[in-house]
Each structure stands twice: as C-alpha cells, then as structure tokens.
Amino acid sequence: MSFATPEMVISGKPLLVLLVSDRTPTSLDDFVAAEDFTVEMQGSAYQVTGCGRLVDDEVSFHEKDVENSGKDVRVWRVVRHDDGTFLANHDASF
C-alpha cells in the first residue's frame, strides 16, 4: 500500500515555529508534551502532527501521517534560537 506524503518540505531550511498545540512556545518541553506544532512555510501555516522527545538541547519530533494509521513521514529538529524564537528544521538523514 502506498500513500502520498503531506506537503513537500525542503530539508535543511529552518522554519519559524508559530504555535505548539495552539499556544506560543516558551520552552523545548512544550514540544515534548505536544501532539502538533505549526511552522511558517512559504507564507502559509503548515501543521506538523506527531510526537517529540528531548535530545540534548533540541527536540526530535517525528511527524506522522494521521490519515494513514500514523505512518512516519519525516523527522524534525526543533531548537531555541538566541532571540527566544523556536526554529524547526526537517533534516533528511540517511
């Protein structure tokens, strides 16, 4: 069985996180407790649904395709920027 990934995401490009579970993020722990976060991508909001875990000073967030039994889609790295904002980056690691 095949399925289409959600929207195409360019790997290696940090995107500004707008919301975590419909709230403004205040710490990396927010991403671990959340089921989703929203990034700004090409002028639009893109929602990432899945689960995260804290690894050192970043969160590894596994995006899931909720339309197809929760299949893995991609892994995001979330970091806190020096200015206090949060950036998410899809990192294609092979």
Backbone hydrogen bonds, N-H to C=O, Kabsch-Sander energy under -0.5 kcal/mol:
donor,donor_aa,acceptor,acceptor_aa,energy
12,G,90,H,-2.5
13,K,10,I,-0.9
15,L,88,A,-3.0
17,V,86,F,-2.8
18,L,16,L,-0.5
18,L,38,T,-3.2
19,L,38,T,-1.3
20,V,23,R,-3.4
21,S,36,D,-1.5
23,R,20,V,-1.3
30,D,27,S,-1.2
31,F,28,L,-1.2
32,V,28,L,-0.9
33,A,29,D,-1.8
34,A,30,D,-0.7
37,F,48,V,-2.0
38,T,19,L,-2.8
39,V,46,Y,-2.5
40,E,16,L,-2.3
41,M,39,V,-0.7
41,M,44,S,-3.7
44,S,41,M,-1.6
46,Y,39,V,-2.5
48,V,37,F,-3.4
49,T,47,Q,-0.5
50,G,35,E,-2.7
51,C,62,H,-1.5
53,R,60,S,-1.7
55,V,58,E,-3.3
58,E,55,V,-1.4
59,V,78,V,-2.4
60,S,53,R,-2.7
61,F,59,V,-0.7
61,F,76,W,-2.8
62,H,51,C,-3.0
62,H,60,S,-0.6
63,E,61,F,-0.8
63,E,74,R,-2.8
64,K,49,T,-3.5
65,D,71,K,-2.9
66,V,64,K,-1.0
68,N,65,D,-1.5
70,G,65,D,-1.5
71,K,65,D,-0.9
71,K,68,N,-1.1
73,V,63,E,-2.8
74,R,63,E,-0.7
76,W,61,F,-3.0
77,R,89,N,-2.5
78,V,59,V,-2.4
79,V,87,L,-2.5
81,H,79,V,-0.6
81,H,85,T,-3.3
84,G,81,H,-2.2
87,L,79,V,-2.6
88,A,15,L,-2.9
89,N,77,R,-2.4
91,D,75,V,-1.5
91,D,89,N,-0.6
92,A,90,H,-0.6
93,S,91,D,-1.1
